Amino acid sequence: MTEYISDQLLHTMHSFVYDLDVEICSNMISDDNELILEDISVGIKEDGRNLCQLEKYTTYTFHSHPLRSWSYPSFDDINKVSKNLNIKVSIVATFWGIWEISKEIDDIKINLNKEKINEDILWKLGGLTKTDDDERKETGIKSMTWSEKIHKVIDHYVRKLNKYLGPNIYVKFTPWKNVLKK
């Protein structure tokens, strides 16, 4: 999927994570076989979290998780793809890199077990930042810098997540160092 996103747009997505303290939300549309952002908005605060709420969703969506947020897609991010018949691919830009959540079958809604996905997979990814939630919110700094060790752990949990999700929803992770061209 990232092969259809221009280098300029990838750098823009990266800057949304590193330069802004808010969640940026957008649909993406194809323009001459290249994806561009459309209907850009700022996520709303709800129950202490930033949430994207677009009026309508297109086949491709995007949102960022700023530095003060988690470096992986939330259950709600994955569930939005599974429940929304319009979304085929959702891109989530985070501290670690780009996450792609894609759905193979457009016309079905898939029921997911929130507790199982959070407890067995996502919350364990959150542990990689090695800061407690209060410190992370206060400083915005994650103490775990990128390494191949982190990449291997992420790959393990991505495989586990994809096994759980089954053949219709797929999650892919690509670190910034493999996406951004100088």
C-alpha positions in Angstrom: 0.0 0.0 0.0 2.7 2.5 0.9 4.0 2.1 -2.7 1.0 4.2 -3.8 1.7 7.0 -1.3 4.2 9.6 -2.6 7.4 10.3 -0.7 6.1 13.8 0.0 2.9 12.5 1.5 4.8 10.0 3.6 6.9 12.8 5.0 3.8 14.8 5.7 2.3 11.8 7.6 5.6 11.6 9.6 5.4 15.3 10.4 1.8 14.9 11.7 3.2 12.4 14.2 6.3 14.2 15.3 5.4 17.9 14.9 1.7 18.0 16.0 0.2 17.2 19.4 -3.2 16.3 17.9 -4.5 13.4 15.9 -5.0 14.2 12.2 -7.7 12.4 10.3 -8.4 12.2 6.6 -9.8 10.2 3.8 -7.4 9.4 0.9 -8.4 9.5 -2.7 -6.6 8.3 -5.8 -5.2 11.0 -8.1 -3.3 9.7 -11.1 -2.5 6.4 -9.3 -1.2 8.2 -6.3 -3.1 8.6 -3.0 -3.7 12.1 -1.6 -5.3 13.4 1.6 -8.9 14.8 1.4 -11.1 16.2 4.1 -8.3 16.7 6.6 -9.5 17.3 10.2 -8.3 17.2 13.8 -9.5 14.3 16.0 -11.9 15.1 18.8 -11.1 14.5 22.5 -13.4 11.9 24.0 -12.9 10.2 27.3 -9.2 11.4 27.4 -8.5 10.0 23.9 -8.3 11.6 20.5 -10.8 10.1 18.0 -11.2 10.5 14.3 -14.8 11.2 13.3 -15.1 11.9 9.6 -18.6 12.6 8.1 -18.1 9.9 5.5 -15.4 7.3 4.9 -13.9 6.5 1.6 -12.1 3.3 0.5 -8.8 4.6 1.9 -8.5 6.5 5.3 -5.6 7.9 7.2 -5.0 9.1 10.8 -2.0 9.8 12.9 -1.1 8.9 16.5 0.9 11.9 17.8 3.9 11.2 20.1 1.7 11.4 23.2 -0.4 8.5 21.8 0.3 4.8 21.4 2.6 3.6 18.6 0.2 1.0 17.3 -3.4 0.9 16.1 -6.0 0.7 18.8 -8.8 -1.9 18.8 -11.1 0.9 17.6 -8.9 1.5 14.6 -9.0 -2.2 13.6 -12.7 -2.4 14.4 -13.6 0.6 12.3 -12.2 -1.2 9.2 -14.0 -4.4 10.2 -17.4 -2.6 10.7 -17.4 0.1 8.0 -18.4 -1.2 4.6 -16.8 1.8 2.8 -13.3 1.3 4.2 -10.9 -1.1 2.5 -7.6 0.2 3.9 -6.8 2.4 6.9 -3.3 3.9 7.3 -2.2 4.8 10.8 1.0 6.8 11.2 2.7 6.3 14.6 6.0 6.9 16.4 7.4 3.6 15.1 6.1 3.7 11.5 3.1 3.1 9.3 0.4 0.5 10.0 -1.9 -0.7 7.3 -5.2 -2.3 8.2 -6.9 -3.8 5.2 -10.1 -5.7 4.6 -10.2 -8.3 1.8 -14.0 -8.5 1.5 -15.9 -5.3 1.1 -19.4 -6.2 1.8 -19.2 -7.9 5.2 -18.9 -6.7 8.7 -16.6 -8.7 10.9 -17.2 -9.1 14.7 -14.0 -8.9 16.8 -13.4 -9.7 20.4 -12.1 -6.4 22.0 -10.8 -8.0 25.2 -8.9 -10.8 23.5 -7.2 -8.4 21.0 -6.4 -5.8 23.7 -5.1 -8.3 26.4 -3.3 -10.8 24.1 -1.8 -8.4 21.6 -2.2 -4.6 21.7 -1.5 -3.9 25.3 1.7 -5.9 25.1 2.8 -3.7 22.2 2.1 -0.7 24.5 4.5 -2.2 27.0 7.4 -1.7 24.6 7.4 2.1 25.3 8.5 1.4 28.9 6.8 4.4 30.4 3.7 4.6 32.5 0.7 6.3 31.0 1.0 9.4 33.2 4.7 10.0 32.3 4.0 9.5 28.6 1.1 12.0 28.7 3.1 14.5 30.7 6.4 14.4 28.8 5.3 13.1 25.4 8.5 11.2 25.3 8.8 7.5 24.7 11.8 5.9 26.3 12.2 3.1 23.8 14.0 4.2 20.7 13.7 2.2 17.5 15.8 -1.0 17.2 15.7 -4.3 15.4 14.7 -6.0 18.7 11.6 -3.8 18.8 10.9 -4.6 15.1 11.1 -8.4 15.8 8.7 -8.1 18.8 6.3 -6.0 16.7 6.5 -8.6 13.9 5.6 -11.3 16.4 2.5 -9.5 17.6 1.5 -8.6 14.1 1.6 -12.3 13.1 -0.4 -13.2 16.2 -2.9 -10.4 15.4 -3.3 -11.5 11.8 -3.8 -15.1 12.9 -6.5 -14.0 15.2 -8.2 -11.7 12.6 -8.4 -14.5 10.0 -8.3 -14.2 6.3 -10.5 -11.1 5.9 -8.6 -8.4 7.8 -4.9 -8.0 7.6 -2.5 -5.7 9.5 0.9 -4.8 8.2 3.6 -2.7 9.9 6.5 -0.9 8.1 9.0 1.1 10.2 9.8 4.7 9.2 13.3 3.8 8.2 11.9 1.5 5.5 9.3 3.9 4.3 10.9 7.4 4.2 13.4 8.2 1.5 15.9 10.9 2.3 
